Each structure stands twice: as C-alpha cells, then as structure tokens.
Amino acid sequence: MNDDLRPAISSEVARLLSEERRRRGLSMNQLAAKADLSQSFISGFEANPWNPTLDSLLRIADVLELNLGEVIRQAIENVSAKQVSSSRRSPNKRRRPDGR
C-alpha cells in the first residue's frame, strides 16, 4: 500500500464508522459505553483519526455490527476512487520542448 494513502484511508475508516454510528442513532457516549472506550477517544478518533489499536477498532465495529475488514476494504476503495477521480480532473501539464 502506498504510504501516502494511509492517512486518507485512516480518515475514511473513521468517517465510515462515524456515519454508521449516526445512522444507528447512537451518541458518542453510547458507543463509548458499549465499546468500553472513553467518550473522548470516540470524539478524538472521529474528529482527527490517528492510529488506534486494532482492539479499539474491533470494539467499535462489534458494537456497530460491522465487519472491520469490510470497513477497511470500503475505505480503500473510496480513497482509491477519489484519487482516480481527482487525477482525471487535473489537467496534464505538457512540457515545453526545452523541458519546462
């Protein structure tokens, strides 16, 4: 995996988990209590994803009844699609014959 994509994938995993939490009508406090994590952990992760432990991600996914592997796969697909889309929108810079 391209190291440049890791932060985007981490952010997308957090976005997908946050979106599912809201879809299920759970507050951050409710998710935290059910996952045996702190509310500040959930809030911080959703706002500015860092590298949480696998255990923490599995706890959140379990409460949300999601397969963490599928969430990660979807995040990778979403980031890859965005990357392809943005590269298509960026015009190719043509070099002049002098290399500029």
LOVODO-27002 format. One record per atom (N, C-alpha, C): residue number from 1; x, y, z; atom name. Coordinates in Angstrom, 1 decimal. Layout:
BEGIN
 pos      X      Y      Z site
 NUM      X      Y      Z   CA
...
***
This chain:
BEGIN
 pos      X      Y      Z site
   1    0.9   -1.2    0.0    N
   1    0.0    0.0    0.0   CA
   1    0.9    1.2    0.0    C
   2    0.5    2.2   -0.8    N
   2    1.2    3.5   -0.9   CA
   2    1.1    4.2    0.5    C
   3    2.3    4.6    1.0    N
   3    2.4    5.3    2.3   CA
   3    1.6    6.6    2.3    C
   4    1.5    7.2    1.1    N
   4    0.8    8.5    1.0   CA
   4   -0.7    8.3    1.2    C
   5   -1.2    7.1    1.0    N
   5   -2.7    6.8    1.1   CA
   5   -3.1    6.5    2.5    C
   6   -2.2    6.1    3.4    N
   6   -2.5    5.7    4.7   CA
   6   -3.3    6.7    5.5    C
   7   -2.9    7.9    5.6    N
   7   -3.7    8.9    6.3   CA
   7   -5.1    9.1    5.8    C
   8   -5.3    9.0    4.4    N
   8   -6.6    9.2    3.8   CA
   8   -7.4    8.0    4.1    C
   9   -6.8    6.8    4.1    N
   9   -7.6    5.6    4.4   CA
   9   -8.0    5.6    5.9    C
  10   -7.1    6.0    6.8    N
  10   -7.5    6.1    8.2   CA
  10   -8.7    7.1    8.4    C
  11   -8.6    8.2    7.8    N
  11   -9.7    9.2    7.9   CA
  11  -11.0    8.6    7.3    C
  12  -10.9    7.8    6.3    N
  12  -12.1    7.3    5.6   CA
  12  -12.7    6.2    6.5    C
  13  -11.8    5.4    7.2    N
  13  -12.4    4.4    8.1   CA
  13  -13.1    5.1    9.3    C
  14  -12.5    6.2    9.8    N
  14  -13.2    6.9   10.9   CA
  14  -14.5    7.5   10.4    C
  15  -14.5    8.0    9.1    N
  15  -15.7    8.6    8.6   CA
  15  -16.8    7.5    8.4    C
  16  -16.5    6.4    7.9    N
  16  -17.4    5.3    7.8   CA
  16  -18.0    4.8    9.1    C
  17  -17.1    4.7   10.1    N
  17  -17.6    4.3   11.4   CA
  17  -18.5    5.3   12.1    C
  18  -18.1    6.6   11.9    N
  18  -18.9    7.7   12.5   CA
  18  -20.3    7.7   11.8    C
  19  -20.3    7.6   10.5    N
  19  -21.5    7.6    9.7   CA
  19  -22.4    6.5   10.2    C
  20  -21.9    5.3   10.4    N
  20  -22.7    4.2   10.8   CA
  20  -23.2    4.4   12.3    C
  21  -22.4    5.0   13.1    N
  21  -22.8    5.3   14.5   CA
  21  -24.1    6.3   14.4    C
  22  -24.0    7.3   13.6    N
  22  -25.1    8.2   13.5   CA
  22  -26.3    7.6   12.9    C
  23  -26.1    6.7   11.9    N
  23  -27.2    6.1   11.2   CA
  23  -28.0    5.2   12.2    C
  24  -27.3    4.6   13.1    N
  24  -27.9    3.8   14.1   CA
  24  -28.5    4.6   15.3    C
  25  -28.3    5.9   15.3    N
  25  -28.8    6.8   16.3   CA
  25  -28.1    6.7   17.6    C
  26  -26.8    6.3   17.6    N
  26  -26.0    6.2   18.8   CA
  26  -25.2    7.5   19.0    C
  27  -25.2    8.0   20.2    N
  27  -24.4    9.1   20.6   CA
  27  -22.9    8.6   20.8    C
  28  -22.0    9.5   20.8    N
  28  -20.6    9.1   21.1   CA
  28  -20.5    8.5   22.5    C
  29  -21.3    9.0   23.4    N
  29  -21.3    8.4   24.8   CA
  29  -21.8    7.0   24.8    C
  30  -22.9    6.8   24.1    N
  30  -23.5    5.4   24.0   CA
  30  -22.5    4.5   23.3    C
  31  -21.9    4.9   22.2    N
  31  -20.9    4.0   21.6   CA
  31  -19.7    3.7   22.5    C
  32  -19.2    4.7   23.1    N
  32  -18.1    4.6   24.0   CA
  32  -18.4    3.6   25.2    C
  33  -19.6    3.7   25.8    N
  33  -20.0    2.9   26.9   CA
  33  -20.1    1.4   26.4    C
  34  -20.7    1.2   25.2    N
  34  -20.9   -0.2   24.7   CA
  34  -19.6   -0.8   24.3    C
  35  -18.7    0.0   23.8    N
  35  -17.4   -0.5   23.3   CA
  35  -16.3   -0.5   24.5    C
  36  -16.7    0.0   25.6    N
  36  -15.8    0.1   26.8   CA
  36  -14.6    0.9   26.4    C
  37  -14.9    2.1   25.8    N
  37  -13.9    3.1   25.5   CA
  37  -14.4    4.4   26.1    C
  38  -13.5    5.4   26.1    N
  38  -13.9    6.7   26.6   CA
  38  -14.6    7.5   25.5    C
  39  -15.5    8.4   26.0    N
  39  -16.1    9.3   25.0   CA
  39  -15.1   10.2   24.3    C
  40  -14.1   10.6   25.0    N
  40  -13.0   11.4   24.4   CA
  40  -12.3   10.6   23.3    C
  41  -12.1    9.3   23.5    N
  41  -11.5    8.5   22.5   CA
  41  -12.3    8.5   21.2    C
  42  -13.6    8.3   21.4    N
  42  -14.5    8.3   20.2   CA
  42  -14.5    9.6   19.5    C
  43  -14.7   10.7   20.3    N
  43  -14.7   12.0   19.8   CA
  43  -13.4   12.3   19.0    C
  44  -12.3   12.0   19.7    N
  44  -11.0   12.3   19.0   CA
  44  -10.8   11.5   17.8    C
  45  -11.1   10.3   17.8    N
  45  -11.0    9.4   16.6   CA
  45  -11.8    9.9   15.5    C
  46  -13.1   10.3   15.7    N
  46  -13.9   10.7   14.7   CA
  46  -13.5   12.1   14.1    C
  47  -12.9   12.9   15.0    N
  47  -12.6   14.3   14.5   CA
  47  -11.2   14.3   13.9    C
  48  -10.3   13.5   14.4    N
  48   -8.9   13.6   13.9   CA
  48   -8.3   12.2   14.0    C
  49   -8.6   11.3   13.1    N
  49   -8.1    9.9   13.2   CA
  49   -6.6    9.8   13.4    C
  50   -6.2    9.0   14.3    N
  50   -4.8    8.7   14.5   CA
  50   -4.7    7.2   14.3    C
  51   -3.8    6.5   14.9    N
  51   -3.6    5.1   14.7   CA
  51   -4.1    4.4   16.0    C
  52   -5.4    4.2   16.1    N
  52   -6.0    3.5   17.2   CA
  52   -5.5    2.0   17.2    C
  53   -5.6    1.3   18.3    N
  53   -5.3   -0.1   18.3   CA
  53   -6.3   -0.9   17.6    C
  54   -5.9   -2.0   17.1    N
  54   -6.8   -2.9   16.4   CA
  54   -7.9   -3.3   17.4    C
  55   -7.6   -3.5   18.6    N
  55   -8.6   -3.9   19.6   CA
  55   -9.7   -2.8   19.7    C
  56   -9.3   -1.5   19.7    N
  56  -10.3   -0.4   19.8   CA
  56  -11.2   -0.4   18.6    C
  57  -10.6   -0.6   17.4    N
  57  -11.4   -0.6   16.2   CA
  57  -12.3   -1.8   16.1    C
  58  -11.9   -3.0   16.6    N
  58  -12.7   -4.2   16.7   CA
  58  -13.9   -3.9   17.6    C
  59  -13.6   -3.3   18.7    N
  59  -14.7   -3.0   19.7   CA
  59  -15.8   -2.1   19.1    C
  60  -15.3   -1.1   18.4    N
  60  -16.3   -0.2   17.7   CA
  60  -17.1   -0.9   16.7    C
  61  -16.4   -1.6   15.8    N
  61  -17.1   -2.4   14.7   CA
  61  -18.0   -3.4   15.3    C
  62  -17.7   -4.0   16.4    N
  62  -18.6   -5.0   17.0   CA
  62  -19.9   -4.4   17.5    C
  63  -19.7   -3.2   18.2    N
  63  -20.9   -2.5   18.7   CA
  63  -21.8   -2.1   17.5    C
  64  -21.2   -1.7   16.4    N
  64  -21.9   -1.3   15.2   CA
  64  -22.3   -2.4   14.3    C
  65  -22.0   -3.6   14.7    N
  65  -22.3   -4.9   14.0   CA
  65  -21.8   -4.8   12.6    C
  66  -20.5   -4.4   12.5    N
  66  -19.8   -4.3   11.2   CA
  66  -18.6   -5.2   11.2    C
  67  -18.3   -5.7   10.0    N
  67  -17.1   -6.4    9.8   CA
  67  -16.0   -5.4    9.5    C
  68  -15.0   -5.4   10.4    N
  68  -13.9   -4.4   10.3   CA
  68  -13.2   -4.5    9.0    C
  69  -12.9   -5.7    8.6    N
  69  -12.3   -6.0    7.3   CA
  69  -13.0   -5.3    6.1    C
  70  -14.3   -5.4    6.2    N
  70  -15.1   -4.8    5.1   CA
  70  -15.1   -3.3    5.2    C
  71  -15.1   -2.8    6.4    N
  71  -15.0   -1.3    6.5   CA
  71  -13.6   -0.8    5.9    C
  72  -12.6   -1.5    6.2    N
  72  -11.3   -1.1    5.7   CA
  72  -11.2   -1.3    4.2    C
  73  -11.8   -2.4    3.7    N
  73  -11.9   -2.6    2.2   CA
  73  -12.6   -1.5    1.6    C
  74  -13.8   -1.1    2.1    N
  74  -14.6    0.0    1.6   CA
  74  -13.8    1.3    1.6    C
  75  -13.1    1.6    2.7    N
  75  -12.3    2.8    2.9   CA
  75  -11.2    2.9    1.8    C
  76  -10.6    1.7    1.5    N
  76   -9.5    1.7    0.5   CA
  76  -10.2    2.0   -0.9    C
  77  -11.3    1.3   -1.2    N
  77  -12.0    1.6   -2.4   CA
  77  -12.4    3.0   -2.6    C
  78  -12.9    3.6   -1.5    N
  78  -13.4    5.0   -1.6   CA
  78  -12.2    6.0   -1.8    C
  79  -11.1    5.7   -1.1    N
  79   -9.9    6.6   -1.3   CA
  79   -9.3    6.4   -2.7    C
  80   -9.3    5.2   -3.2    N
  80   -8.7    4.9   -4.5   CA
  80   -9.6    5.6   -5.6    C
  81  -10.9    5.5   -5.4    N
  81  -11.8    6.1   -6.4   CA
  81  -11.6    7.6   -6.4    C
  82  -11.5    8.2   -5.2    N
  82  -11.3    9.7   -5.1   CA
  82  -10.0   10.1   -5.8    C
  83   -9.0    9.3   -5.6    N
  83   -7.7    9.6   -6.1   CA
  83   -7.7    9.5   -7.7    C
  84   -8.4    8.5   -8.2    N
  84   -8.5    8.4   -9.7   CA
  84   -9.4    9.5  -10.2    C
  85  -10.4    9.9   -9.5    N
  85  -11.3   11.0   -9.9   CA
  85  -10.5   12.3   -9.9    C
  86   -9.8   12.5   -8.9    N
  86   -9.0   13.8   -8.9   CA
  86   -7.9   13.9   -9.9    C
  87   -7.3   12.7  -10.2    N
  87   -6.3   12.7  -11.2   CA
  87   -6.9   12.9  -12.6    C
  88   -8.1   12.5  -12.8    N
  88   -8.8   12.8  -14.1   CA
  88   -9.1   14.2  -14.3    C
  89   -9.4   14.9  -13.2    N
  89   -9.8   16.3  -13.2   CA
  89   -8.6   17.2  -13.4    C
  90   -7.4   16.8  -13.0    N
  90   -6.2   17.6  -13.1   CA
  90   -5.7   17.5  -14.5    C
  91   -5.6   18.6  -15.1    N
  91   -5.0   18.6  -16.5   CA
  91   -3.6   18.2  -16.5    C
  92   -3.2   17.4  -17.5    N
  92   -1.8   17.0  -17.6   CA
  92   -1.0   18.2  -18.0    C
  93    0.0   18.5  -17.3    N
  93    0.9   19.6  -17.7   CA
  93    1.8   19.1  -18.8    C
  94    1.7   19.8  -19.9    N
  94    2.6   19.5  -21.0   CA
  94    3.9   20.2  -20.9    C
  95    5.0   19.5  -21.1    N
  95    6.3   20.1  -21.0   CA
  95    6.6   20.8  -22.4    C
  96    7.3   21.9  -22.3    N
  96    7.7   22.5  -23.5   CA
  96    8.9   21.8  -24.0    C
  97    9.3   22.0  -25.2    N
  97   10.4   21.3  -25.8   CA
  97   11.7   21.5  -25.0    C
  98   11.8   22.6  -24.3    N
  98   13.0   22.9  -23.5   CA
  98   13.0   22.2  -22.1    C
  99   11.9   21.4  -21.9    N
  99   11.9   20.7  -20.6   CA
  99   11.1   21.4  -19.5    C
 100   10.6   22.6  -19.7    N
 100    9.9   23.3  -18.7   CA
 100    8.4   23.0  -18.7    C
***
